[in-house]
């Protein structure tokens, strides 16, 4: 049975707003390719970090809510690790 998840991504500020949008589209494609369904998306725009991450002080934040089988989420993580210009991501299970 599919569970509900939320993923927050941070894209490199060097990409600009258009590049960050393309980055999110790439993450959405990875999710749907593994049988996931996007239920909600929100762009938080450019935000300053609390501390430097890999030399960057700010990035573009986006949040996606999606439904997916649990074993597919484990397959998603290594694919996300290979995405260029993705500073960080966090996947949370929604109740």
C-alpha positions in Angstrom: 0.0 0.0 0.0 1.3 3.4 -0.9 2.2 5.9 1.9 2.3 9.6 1.8 5.7 11.3 1.8 7.1 14.8 1.7 10.4 15.7 0.2 12.1 19.0 0.7 14.9 19.8 -1.8 17.5 22.5 -1.8 19.0 23.4 -5.2 22.2 25.4 -5.7 21.7 29.1 -5.9 23.9 29.3 -9.0 21.1 27.6 -11.0 18.8 30.7 -10.8 15.1 30.4 -10.4 14.6 28.8 -13.8 17.3 26.2 -13.2 15.9 25.4 -9.8 12.5 24.8 -11.4 14.1 22.4 -13.9 15.9 20.7 -11.0 12.5 20.1 -9.2 11.1 18.7 -12.5 13.9 16.2 -12.6 13.1 15.1 -9.0 9.4 14.8 -10.0 10.4 12.6 -13.0 12.4 10.3 -10.7 9.4 10.0 -8.3 6.9 9.2 -11.1 9.3 6.8 -12.8 9.3 4.7 -9.6 5.5 4.6 -9.5 5.0 7.6 -7.3 2.2 10.2 -7.6 2.8 13.9 -6.9 -0.1 15.3 -4.8 1.1 18.8 -4.0 4.1 21.0 -4.7 5.3 24.3 -3.3 8.3 26.5 -4.1 9.7 28.4 -1.1 12.1 30.4 -3.3 15.6 31.5 -2.4 16.5 31.3 1.3 19.6 31.8 3.4 21.1 28.8 5.2 21.8 28.8 8.9 25.3 27.7 8.1 27.4 27.2 4.9 26.7 24.0 3.0 29.5 23.0 0.6 30.5 26.6 0.4 27.1 28.0 -0.4 25.2 30.4 1.9 21.7 30.1 0.2 19.7 27.9 -2.1 16.3 27.4 -3.7 13.9 25.4 -1.5 11.0 23.3 -2.9 8.6 20.9 -1.2 6.8 18.0 -2.9 4.1 15.8 -1.4 3.8 12.4 -3.0 2.4 8.9 -2.6 4.7 5.9 -3.2 5.3 2.3 -2.0 7.9 2.2 0.8 10.4 0.0 -1.1 10.3 2.5 -4.0 11.4 5.3 -1.7 14.5 3.3 -0.8 15.2 3.0 -4.6 14.6 6.8 -5.0 17.3 7.9 -2.5 20.4 6.6 -4.4 19.0 8.3 -7.6 18.6 11.6 -5.7 22.2 11.4 -4.5 23.3 11.4 -8.2 21.4 14.6 -9.1 23.8 17.4 -9.9 23.2 20.7 -8.1 21.0 19.2 -5.5 22.5 20.5 -2.3 20.3 18.5 0.1 17.0 16.7 0.4 14.9 15.3 3.2 12.2 12.7 2.8 9.6 12.5 5.6 6.7 10.1 6.1 3.4 12.0 6.4 0.7 10.7 8.8 
